[in-house]
Amino acid sequence: MAVSGPKSERTDEELMDAYVDGDEGAFRLLFERYAPILLRLTRRHLRNDELAEEIVQQTFFRLHGARNDFRRGSKLRPWVMTIAMNLVREHWRRTKRRKMTSLEVETQAAPEADFMPLELRQRSELLHVALEKLPSSQREVVELHWFQERPYAEVARIVGTSEGAVRVRAHRAYTTLKQLLVLEIRGDE
């Protein structure tokens, strides 16, 4: 399949088609595009950099193993994100517990957070604490829709439910977050 334009300007789907057809360079480009996105996503769910990196690697191993199952003409992003989220869910099932983080891990700042104003950092920490109080199904929808800026239809494909169910989860989550944050802010005054 001949594709016009430089390799970096090819769509994800064109790159995937090329990879399925044997172009190893296309896989490297897909990795370069998706690894940072998947790493941010998995870090939010796992709160462990090493484990997040492992999940990203496993995602690409699974993508490689299932490359011939990719339906040409389909969007690649939801497929890759679904693989990663399924691996995160498998991790939590294997450990037989839901995500539980200590405050020590929760408050570790990213390098760029060192330059964040104190008030903004405190608000960010409040939001993360409130997010942890949500049921995992609601938290997942908020993270994909709000933080990853995914449309509801794509979130629905990733989490394996209907768009309507995703909208209901998101509405409930945002309502609960608002209540939790109001309580936290009032408690600080």
C-alpha distance (Angstrom), angle and dihedral (degrees) to the residues before:
residue distance angle dihedral
M1 . . .
A2 3.78 . .
V3 3.77 115.1 .
S4 3.75 122.0 -168.8
G5 3.78 123.1 -134.6
P6 3.78 132.9 35.6
K7 3.78 118.4 -48.4
S8 3.82 92.1 -109.5
E9 3.83 91.2 59.0
R10 3.80 94.8 52.7
T11 3.77 117.0 109.8
D12 3.77 121.2 -110.0
E13 3.78 89.0 -108.2
E14 3.81 92.9 51.5
L15 3.79 89.6 50.0
M16 3.80 91.5 49.1
D17 3.80 91.5 49.4
A18 3.81 89.2 50.1
Y19 3.81 90.7 48.9
V20 3.80 92.0 50.2
D21 3.80 86.6 51.5
G22 3.82 90.2 55.0
D23 3.82 105.1 -90.5
E24 3.85 104.1 142.1
G25 3.82 90.6 -175.3
A26 3.80 89.0 63.0
F27 3.80 89.4 58.2
R28 3.81 90.8 52.4
L29 3.81 90.2 52.0
L30 3.80 91.3 49.1
F31 3.80 89.4 50.0
E32 3.82 91.1 50.5
R33 3.81 90.5 50.5
Y34 3.78 99.5 43.5
A35 3.81 106.6 30.9
P36 3.85 94.7 75.9
I37 3.83 92.2 45.5
L38 3.79 92.9 48.1
L39 3.79 92.2 44.6
R40 3.82 91.8 55.6
L41 3.79 90.9 46.9
T42 3.80 96.0 48.1
R43 3.82 92.8 43.6
R44 3.80 89.1 58.1
H45 3.79 91.0 52.9
L46 3.78 98.9 40.0
R47 3.82 104.9 29.3
N48 3.79 87.6 -149.4
D49 3.80 120.3 103.6
E50 3.79 96.1 -159.0
L51 3.80 93.5 49.0
A52 3.81 91.0 44.9
E53 3.81 90.4 53.7
E54 3.80 89.8 49.4
I55 3.81 91.3 51.7
V56 3.82 90.2 50.2
Q57 3.81 90.2 52.2
Q58 3.79 90.8 47.9
T59 3.80 89.3 49.8
F60 3.79 90.4 57.7
F61 3.80 91.9 44.5
R62 3.79 88.7 53.9
L63 3.81 91.4 45.1
H64 3.80 88.5 52.4
G65 3.80 92.7 47.5
A66 3.79 93.2 47.9
R67 3.81 97.8 37.7
N68 3.80 92.0 114.6
D69 3.81 89.7 54.3
F70 3.81 92.0 59.5
R71 3.79 108.5 112.5
R72 3.76 110.0 -130.2
G73 3.77 110.4 -124.4
S74 3.83 92.4 32.1
K75 3.79 123.1 114.9
L76 3.79 112.8 -99.1
R77 3.82 100.3 -155.1
P78 3.84 97.3 67.5
W79 3.80 90.1 45.4
V80 3.83 93.6 52.1
M81 3.81 92.9 42.4
T82 3.82 90.3 50.3
I83 3.80 90.9 52.5
A84 3.82 90.9 51.4
M85 3.82 94.6 45.8
N86 3.80 91.2 47.7
L87 3.80 89.1 53.7
V88 3.81 90.5 50.4
R89 3.82 90.1 50.4
E90 3.81 90.4 47.4
H91 3.79 89.1 52.9
W92 3.80 92.1 54.4
R93 3.80 92.2 45.5
R94 3.81 90.5 50.9
T95 3.79 92.2 51.2
K96 3.85 88.3 46.8
R97 3.75 94.3 -135.1
R98 3.72 139.1 87.3
K99 3.74 120.3 -110.3
M100 3.78 108.5 -68.3
T101 3.76 120.6 172.4
S102 3.74 131.2 -176.9
L103 3.77 120.5 -123.4
E104 3.78 86.9 -115.5
V105 3.81 91.9 63.1
E106 3.80 92.4 37.7
T107 3.79 94.7 57.5
Q108 3.78 97.3 46.2
A109 3.76 104.2 122.6
A110 3.75 124.1 -135.7
P111 3.82 113.0 -122.0
E112 3.80 91.9 -103.2
A113 3.83 90.0 50.5
D114 3.83 89.0 70.6
F115 3.78 87.3 75.3
M116 3.81 94.5 45.4
P117 3.81 114.8 110.3
L118 3.80 112.5 -103.4
E119 3.81 95.0 -116.0
L120 3.81 91.8 51.1
R121 3.81 90.8 47.4
Q122 3.82 90.6 50.4
R123 3.81 91.3 49.9
S124 3.78 89.9 48.9
E125 3.80 90.8 51.8
L126 3.82 90.7 48.8
L127 3.79 89.8 51.8
H128 3.81 92.3 49.8
V129 3.80 91.6 49.3
A130 3.82 90.1 49.1
L131 3.82 91.0 47.8
E132 3.79 90.0 54.2
K133 3.82 89.1 57.9
L134 3.81 92.4 59.1
P135 3.80 120.8 93.8
S136 3.80 108.6 -96.3
S137 3.83 92.9 -113.2
Q138 3.82 90.9 56.8
R139 3.81 93.8 41.5
E140 3.81 90.4 52.3
V141 3.81 91.8 52.9
V142 3.82 92.6 48.0
E143 3.79 92.0 48.8
L144 3.79 93.6 49.1
H145 3.81 96.6 41.3
W146 3.79 102.7 35.3
F147 3.80 105.3 27.1
Q148 3.80 99.0 30.0
E149 3.83 91.7 36.0
R150 3.79 93.3 -134.3
P151 3.81 119.2 161.1
Y152 3.80 115.9 -113.0
A153 3.82 92.1 -109.5
E154 3.81 91.3 57.4
V155 3.82 92.0 44.6
A156 3.81 88.4 52.8
R157 3.82 91.2 54.3
I158 3.81 91.8 47.2
V159 3.81 95.9 49.8
G160 3.81 93.6 37.7
T161 3.78 101.9 -119.0
S162 3.79 140.3 98.2
E163 3.77 123.8 -71.9
G164 3.81 89.3 -119.0
A165 3.80 91.4 55.8
V166 3.80 90.0 49.2
R167 3.81 91.0 51.5
V168 3.82 90.8 50.2
R169 3.82 91.3 49.1
A170 3.79 90.8 48.1
H171 3.82 93.1 48.4
R172 3.80 91.8 49.4
A173 3.78 91.4 45.8
Y174 3.81 94.3 49.7
T175 3.81 90.8 47.2
T176 3.80 91.4 50.2
L177 3.81 92.3 45.0
K178 3.80 90.8 51.9
Q179 3.81 90.8 51.4
L180 3.81 93.1 46.4
L181 3.80 93.1 47.9
V182 3.81 92.9 47.8
L183 3.81 89.4 51.9
E184 3.82 91.8 47.8
I185 3.80 93.4 48.4
R186 3.81 92.8 46.7
G187 3.78 89.3 47.6
D188 3.83 90.6 55.4
E189 3.80 93.9 52.9
